[in-house]
């Protein structure tokens, strides 16, 4: 059994060569928002949800991206509203957010 019910990794990669990267889309800011929201909702900690920063997940051209484990569900998001939907549907109600899947 996993230590967390869900482990969410946000790509926050910053590329120096000018290619598309998640950090160009404010990935660190959105990750911080998600982390705070999870804490506010009482969803953080053992057996619950963990929000983490990831280095390059090598899908930046589809980004910004995050992946939810253990299901290995990949999402692209644009704003806080998308993150709210992922939290409410996937992390709280165990339902995949089809419109944000990659």
N, C-alpha and C positions, 0 to 999 in steps of 0.2 A: 504494500500500500504506500502511496506517495505521501510525503510529509505535508504537502499542500493539496487541497482539492483541485485548485487551478494555479498554474504558474504562468504568468504573462510576461513575455519578453518584448520590449519595445526596441526596435532598431533605432539607434541614435548616432549612426555613423556620419562622420563628416569627411568627405573626400576632398583632397587638395588639388585634384587634376581637372576640376570643373564638371565632372560627370554628375548626373542626378544622384542625390543622396537624401536620406530621410531627414537629416538635420536641417536641410534647406526648407523643410516644411514644418519647422518648429517641433520636431519630435521630442526633444528634451522637455520642453514646456508642457506638451500634452501628456507625456509620461508622468511628470510631477503632478499634473491635474488628476490623472487616474489614481496615482498613489494616495493622494490626499482624499479623494472621493471614497476610495475603498476603506481608508481609515475612518472617515466620517460615518460611513454606513456600518461600521463594526464588522467588516468582512476580512480584516487582515489578521494574520497569525496562523499558527499551526492548525492544520485541518481546514483552512479556509483559502484565502487568496494571497498570493505574493506577486507584487509588481516589480520587475527588474529592468535594468538597462542592459542592452546587448550591444556588442560591437556590430560590425556589418553582418547582416543576415543574408547578404548577397541577392536581395530582391528589391533593391532601392529603386529600380526603374518602375516598379509597381507601387511605390511608396507614397506616403509613409506607411510602413508595415509594422505589424506586431503578430506574434504567434502565441497561441494559448495551448499549454500542455495540461493534461496528458493527451488530449485528442489530436494534437498537432494541427490545430485549426489556424489558418493564416487569414488575416484581415488587412485590408487597406482602409484607412480612415482619413477624413479631411479636417474634422473639427471636434470640439468638445461634445457636441450633440451625438456624433457617431460613437464616441467613447462611452457616453451615457447609455446609449442603446446596447453596446456590447456588454457593459456592466449589468444592466437591467435584464437583458434577455439571456446572454450566455452565462455570465458568472453568478447570477442570482436565480435564474429560472431554467438553466441547463438547456437552452435552445440556441441553435446556431443562427447567427444573423446573416441570412443568405445574401442579402444585397451588398454586404461588405466583404464577402469571401473573395479570395484570390486563388 
